[in-house]
């Protein structure tokens, strides 16, 4: 299943003002903002991977993976993160 960073973000972000930057720029911002584990888990789910597949990738249990995913979504919705994801052209 192909995914884009834009689609992954739009399905987990609340109230975005402006237009998202390019895929490459979004990827760069998220690599800076997320921990490696948050990044792997967030995009694991975005790619449609099962919890079992994600468990193997990050070597963690389901409860912890869900906690990390929630933390990543929370981070995504912080105003300063949103500002970095948007271009005001």
Buried (B, 14 or more C-beta within 10 A) or exposed (E): EEEEBBEBBEEBBEEEEEEBBEEEBBBBBBEEBBEEBBBBBBBBBBEEBEBEEBBEEBEBEEEEBBEBBEBBBEBBBEEEBBEBBBEEE
